[in-house]
Amino acid sequence: MNTTSNSVSEILLATPYKLNVYIGTFLWIAGNFGCLGNLIVFRSRTFFQRAYSIYLLLEALSSLIYFDFLLLTRILQRGFQIPITTRFDPLCKLRQFDSVWNHVVSLSLFTLALVDRILSLQQTDAYRKWSNRADLAYRLALVTVLFWLLFFGHRLVLYSTTNNQCIPRPGVYAVFDEYIEACVTAMCTPIVMIILGICLLRSVRSLIKKKIIPMNESRPVAAIQPSILKKIDSQLAVMLLVQIIIALTTRIPYATYLIYSNLTRYQVKSAYRTAVENITSETVNLMSYSFFTSSFYVSLMTNNGFRRIFKKFIRKYRPKCNCKLHKSNKTLNGIIVNHSP
């Protein structure tokens, strides 16, 4: 019995490290590939001059930093037990700042892209003129980055390494910081996605009823076949539904656990409960990365234009066989065979 108990205890203690090594590494690889895929598509000639593509291109760059700094340091620190952020104070401050700043910047850029699409589908010129403006997209992106820098800049000052831990200044600030993180970085994601998803679907469906789609470049409204409109509506519905489900299933558990851990911070806990909470903490933290990991793959599955451009890029750079050389070799081999004794 004691042997079984010890075995279970060892498994529980080792599980958080294994989660970061295996699941964390998988998310890191998938996230990097997805960000590079988004960069390839949104830098293409078809998308590059569109305002929403600028937002999504910058979001991909932000997410790339999110994976290659935030997630990578997590894998090294919590998976392979290499003390990085708990040994070097500047890295501690920078990582804790980036954990919230990079997340909300990426989410805000994605939100601006959705707002641009909603405005482009409006029938009123007063709303539609604000869509697909590249100059405005760059300005709003810069304002977004600076705003969240000021909002979360306190972490660059009030976090430090103490007793081999990267923690906020104890007291009121620690409680304030955790609740801000739970509300802004966790709960806002599903709420924003649901609201904008509903707005975008309502805009598309209102146009389907009238069988028109407004054009952005001050051209007259063009009529489109109902079957094409239904296809657009279907693709948007699938994409938004998948994104909303991912947001709900990853960010709400993350926010819930942050609140729970803050409420139970000073409770006396058994070794078994502590081990279970450590596994839960690592699981919900790793799940929170999947929202940005999935962006490329959701677009690839639900958007024909996105998929077509990515395939075109792959075909352009894949190795090409020398068909003429292959054919001449085949002919030569045939001649050799025919003249062989």
C-alpha positions as CSV (number, residue, x, y, z in Angstrom):
1,M,0.0,0.0,0.0
2,N,2.8,2.4,0.9
3,T,4.6,1.5,-2.4
4,T,1.4,2.3,-4.4
5,S,0.9,5.6,-2.4
6,N,4.5,6.6,-3.0
7,S,4.1,5.7,-6.7
8,V,1.0,7.8,-7.1
9,S,2.7,10.7,-5.3
10,E,5.7,10.6,-7.6
11,I,3.4,10.6,-10.6
12,L,1.5,13.6,-9.3
13,L,4.7,15.5,-8.6
14,A,6.2,14.7,-12.0
15,T,3.0,15.5,-14.1
16,P,3.4,19.3,-14.1
17,Y,6.9,19.0,-15.5
18,K,5.8,16.4,-18.2
19,L,2.9,18.6,-19.2
20,N,5.2,21.5,-19.9
21,V,7.8,19.4,-21.7
22,Y,5.4,17.5,-24.0
23,I,2.3,19.7,-24.4
24,G,4.3,22.9,-24.1
25,T,6.7,21.8,-26.8
26,F,3.8,20.7,-29.1
27,L,2.1,24.1,-28.7
28,W,5.4,25.9,-29.3
29,I,6.0,24.1,-32.6
30,A,2.4,24.3,-33.7
31,G,2.2,28.0,-32.7
32,N,5.4,29.0,-34.6
33,F,4.3,27.2,-37.7
34,G,0.8,28.8,-37.5
35,C,2.3,32.3,-37.0
36,L,4.7,31.8,-40.0
37,G,1.7,30.6,-42.1
38,N,-0.3,33.7,-41.2
39,L,2.7,35.9,-42.1
40,I,3.0,34.2,-45.5
41,V,-0.7,34.6,-46.3
42,F,-1.2,38.1,-45.0
43,R,1.9,39.4,-46.7
44,S,0.7,38.1,-50.1
45,R,-0.3,40.5,-52.8
46,T,-4.0,39.5,-52.4
47,F,-4.2,40.5,-48.7
48,F,-1.4,42.9,-48.0
49,Q,-3.1,46.2,-48.8
50,R,-6.3,45.3,-46.9
51,A,-6.7,46.9,-43.5
52,Y,-7.8,43.7,-41.7
53,S,-4.8,42.0,-43.2
54,I,-2.5,44.6,-41.6
55,Y,-4.1,43.9,-38.2
56,L,-3.8,40.1,-38.6
57,L,-0.2,40.4,-39.9
58,L,0.8,42.4,-36.8
59,E,-1.1,40.0,-34.6
60,A,0.9,37.1,-36.1
61,L,4.1,39.0,-35.3
62,S,2.9,39.6,-31.7
63,S,1.9,36.0,-31.3
64,L,5.4,34.9,-32.6
65,I,7.0,36.8,-29.7
66,Y,4.3,35.3,-27.4
67,F,5.4,31.8,-28.3
68,D,9.2,32.3,-28.7
69,F,9.7,34.2,-25.5
70,L,6.8,33.5,-23.1
71,L,6.0,29.9,-23.9
72,L,9.7,29.0,-24.6
73,T,10.8,30.3,-21.2
74,R,7.9,28.5,-19.5
75,I,9.0,25.2,-21.1
76,L,12.6,25.7,-20.0
77,Q,11.7,26.9,-16.5
78,R,8.8,24.6,-15.6
79,G,9.5,21.7,-17.9
80,F,13.3,21.3,-17.9
81,Q,13.8,23.0,-14.6
82,I,16.3,25.6,-15.9
83,P,16.1,28.6,-13.6
84,I,15.8,31.6,-16.0
85,T,13.1,34.0,-14.7
86,T,13.7,33.1,-11.1
87,R,17.4,33.9,-11.3
88,F,17.6,37.0,-13.4
89,D,15.5,39.9,-12.2
90,P,15.2,41.7,-15.6
91,L,13.9,38.5,-17.2
92,C,11.4,38.1,-14.4
93,K,10.0,41.6,-14.9
94,L,10.0,41.3,-18.7
95,R,8.3,37.9,-18.8
96,Q,5.6,38.9,-16.3
97,F,4.9,42.1,-18.3
98,D,4.9,40.2,-21.6
99,S,2.5,37.5,-20.3
100,V,-0.3,40.1,-20.2
101,W,0.8,42.8,-22.6
102,N,1.4,40.5,-25.5
103,H,-1.8,38.7,-25.0
104,V,-4.0,41.8,-25.0
105,V,-2.2,43.3,-27.9
106,S,-2.8,40.2,-30.0
107,L,-6.4,40.1,-28.9
108,S,-6.9,43.8,-29.6
109,L,-5.5,43.5,-33.1
110,F,-7.7,40.5,-33.9
111,T,-10.7,42.6,-32.5
112,L,-9.8,45.5,-34.8
113,A,-9.7,43.2,-37.8
114,L,-13.2,41.9,-36.9
115,V,-14.5,45.5,-36.4
116,D,-13.1,46.4,-39.9
117,R,-15.0,43.5,-41.4
118,I,-18.2,44.5,-39.6
119,L,-17.9,48.1,-40.9
120,S,-17.2,46.9,-44.5
121,L,-20.5,45.0,-44.4
122,Q,-22.6,48.0,-43.4
123,Q,-25.0,49.5,-46.0
124,T,-24.5,53.0,-44.7
125,D,-21.7,55.0,-46.2
126,A,-21.0,56.8,-42.9
127,Y,-19.9,53.4,-41.4
128,R,-18.5,51.8,-44.5
129,K,-16.0,54.7,-45.1
130,W,-14.1,53.7,-42.0
131,S,-13.3,50.2,-43.2
132,N,-10.4,49.1,-45.3
133,R,-8.2,52.1,-44.5
134,A,-4.6,51.0,-44.3
135,D,-3.3,54.3,-42.9
136,L,-5.9,54.1,-40.1
137,A,-5.0,50.5,-39.4
138,Y,-1.3,51.4,-38.8
139,R,-2.3,54.3,-36.4
140,L,-4.8,52.2,-34.4
141,A,-2.2,49.4,-34.1
142,L,0.4,51.8,-32.8
143,V,-2.2,53.3,-30.3
144,T,-3.1,49.8,-29.2
145,V,0.5,48.8,-28.5
146,L,1.2,52.1,-26.5
147,F,-2.1,51.9,-24.6
148,W,-1.5,48.4,-23.2
149,L,2.2,49.3,-22.6
150,L,1.1,52.1,-20.2
151,F,-1.7,50.0,-18.7
152,F,0.5,47.0,-17.7
153,G,3.8,48.9,-17.4
154,H,3.7,48.6,-13.6
155,R,4.8,45.0,-13.9
156,L,8.2,46.1,-15.2
157,V,8.7,47.8,-11.8
158,L,6.6,45.9,-9.2
159,Y,7.7,42.4,-10.0
160,S,11.0,40.9,-8.8
161,T,12.8,37.7,-7.9
162,T,12.3,36.8,-4.2
163,N,13.3,33.5,-2.7
164,N,13.7,31.9,-6.1
165,Q,10.3,33.1,-7.2
166,C,9.2,35.7,-9.7
167,I,6.4,37.4,-7.8
168,P,4.6,40.8,-7.5
169,R,5.2,43.1,-4.5
170,P,3.2,41.5,-1.6
171,G,0.1,43.1,-0.2
172,V,-2.7,45.0,-2.0
173,Y,-0.8,45.2,-5.2
174,A,-0.5,41.4,-5.5
175,V,-4.3,41.0,-5.1
176,F,-5.0,43.9,-7.5
177,D,-2.7,42.5,-10.1
178,E,-4.2,39.0,-10.1
179,Y,-7.8,40.2,-10.4
180,I,-6.8,42.6,-13.2
181,E,-5.1,39.7,-15.0
182,A,-8.2,37.5,-14.5
183,C,-10.6,40.1,-15.8
184,V,-8.6,41.7,-18.7
185,T,-6.6,38.8,-20.1
186,A,-9.0,35.9,-19.4
187,M,-12.6,37.0,-19.2
188,C,-12.4,39.6,-21.9
189,T,-11.4,37.1,-24.6
190,P,-14.6,35.1,-24.8
191,I,-16.8,38.1,-24.1
192,V,-15.3,40.1,-27.0
193,M,-15.3,37.2,-29.3
194,I,-19.0,36.5,-28.7
195,I,-20.1,40.1,-29.1
196,L,-18.2,40.7,-32.3
197,G,-19.1,37.3,-33.6
198,I,-22.8,38.1,-33.2
199,C,-22.4,41.5,-34.8
200,L,-20.5,40.1,-37.8
201,L,-23.0,37.3,-38.4
202,R,-25.9,39.7,-38.1
203,S,-24.3,42.0,-40.7
204,V,-23.7,39.2,-43.2
205,R,-27.2,37.8,-42.7
206,S,-28.9,41.2,-43.2
207,L,-27.1,41.5,-46.5
208,I,-28.1,38.0,-47.5
209,K,-31.7,39.0,-47.1
210,K,-31.2,41.8,-49.5
211,K,-28.9,39.8,-51.8
212,I,-26.2,42.6,-51.9
213,I,-22.8,43.1,-50.5
214,P,-21.4,46.7,-50.2
215,M,-18.1,47.5,-51.9
216,N,-15.4,49.5,-50.0
217,E,-13.7,51.4,-52.8
218,S,-16.5,53.9,-53.4
219,R,-18.0,51.7,-56.1
220,P,-21.7,51.0,-56.5
221,V,-23.2,48.1,-54.6
222,A,-22.7,44.8,-56.5
223,A,-25.3,42.1,-56.6
224,I,-24.1,38.6,-55.7
225,Q,-25.8,35.3,-56.2
226,P,-27.6,34.0,-53.1
227,S,-25.6,30.8,-53.2
228,I,-22.3,32.7,-52.9
229,L,-23.7,34.8,-50.0
230,K,-24.8,31.6,-48.2
231,K,-21.3,30.2,-48.7
232,I,-19.7,33.3,-47.2
233,D,-22.2,33.2,-44.3
234,S,-21.4,29.5,-43.7
235,Q,-17.6,30.1,-43.7
236,L,-17.9,33.0,-41.3
237,A,-20.3,31.1,-39.0
238,V,-17.9,28.1,-38.8
239,M,-14.8,30.2,-38.2
240,L,-16.4,32.3,-35.5
241,L,-18.0,29.3,-33.8
242,V,-14.7,27.4,-33.6
243,Q,-12.9,30.5,-32.3
244,I,-15.6,31.2,-29.7
245,I,-15.5,27.6,-28.5
246,I,-11.7,27.7,-28.2
247,A,-11.9,31.0,-26.4
248,L,-14.6,29.8,-24.0
249,T,-12.9,26.4,-23.3
250,T,-9.4,28.0,-22.7
251,R,-9.8,31.4,-21.1
252,I,-12.7,30.9,-18.7
253,P,-10.9,28.0,-16.9
254,Y,-7.8,30.2,-16.8
255,A,-9.7,33.1,-15.2
256,T,-11.5,30.8,-12.8
257,Y,-8.3,29.3,-11.5
258,L,-6.7,32.7,-11.1
259,I,-9.5,33.8,-8.9
260,Y,-9.6,30.5,-7.0
261,S,-5.8,30.6,-6.3
262,N,-6.1,34.1,-5.0
263,L,-9.0,33.3,-2.7
264,T,-7.3,30.2,-1.3
265,R,-3.8,31.7,-1.1
266,Y,-3.6,31.6,2.7
267,Q,-5.4,28.4,3.3
268,V,-3.5,25.4,4.8
269,K,-3.5,22.7,2.1
270,S,-2.5,19.0,2.2
271,A,0.4,17.7,0.0
272,Y,-2.1,15.9,-2.2
273,R,-4.3,19.0,-2.7
274,T,-1.2,21.0,-3.5
275,A,-0.1,18.4,-6.1
276,V,-3.5,18.4,-7.7
277,E,-3.6,22.2,-7.8
278,N,-0.2,22.3,-9.5
279,I,-1.4,20.0,-12.2
280,T,-4.5,22.1,-12.7
281,S,-2.5,25.3,-12.8
282,E,-0.1,24.0,-15.5
283,T,-3.0,22.6,-17.5
284,V,-5.1,25.7,-17.6
285,N,-2.0,27.9,-18.3
286,L,-0.9,25.7,-21.2
287,M,-4.5,25.7,-22.6
288,S,-4.5,29.5,-22.6
289,Y,-1.9,29.3,-25.4
290,S,-4.1,27.3,-27.7
291,F,-6.3,30.2,-28.7
292,F,-3.4,31.9,-30.6
293,T,-2.1,28.5,-31.7
294,S,-5.4,27.7,-33.5
295,S,-5.8,30.9,-35.5
296,F,-3.9,29.7,-38.6
297,Y,-5.4,26.2,-38.6
298,V,-9.0,27.5,-38.2
299,S,-8.5,29.9,-41.1
300,L,-6.9,27.1,-43.2
301,M,-9.9,24.8,-42.6
302,T,-12.7,27.4,-43.0
303,N,-11.4,29.9,-45.6
304,N,-11.0,28.9,-49.2
305,G,-9.1,32.0,-50.2
306,F,-6.7,31.6,-47.3
307,R,-6.1,27.9,-48.1
308,R,-5.6,28.7,-51.8
309,I,-2.9,31.3,-51.2
310,F,-1.0,29.1,-48.7
311,K,-1.1,26.1,-51.2
312,K,0.2,28.5,-53.9
313,F,3.2,29.4,-51.7
314,I,3.9,25.8,-50.9
315,R,3.8,24.9,-54.6
316,K,6.1,27.8,-55.5
317,Y,8.9,26.8,-53.1
318,R,8.7,23.0,-53.2
319,P,11.5,21.2,-55.0
320,K,10.8,20.7,-58.7
321,C,11.9,17.6,-60.6
322,N,13.7,18.0,-63.9
323,C,11.1,16.4,-66.1
324,K,13.1,16.8,-69.3
325,L,16.1,15.1,-67.8
326,H,13.9,12.4,-66.4
327,K,12.4,11.8,-69.8
328,S,15.8,11.7,-71.6
329,N,17.2,9.3,-69.0
330,K,14.2,7.1,-69.6
331,T,14.7,7.2,-73.3
332,L,18.4,6.5,-72.9
333,N,17.7,3.5,-70.7
334,G,15.3,2.2,-73.4
335,I,17.9,2.5,-76.1
336,I,20.5,0.7,-73.9
337,V,18.0,-2.1,-73.2
338,N,17.1,-2.4,-76.9
339,H,20.7,-2.6,-78.0
340,S,21.8,-5.0,-75.3
341,P,22.8,-8.5,-76.4
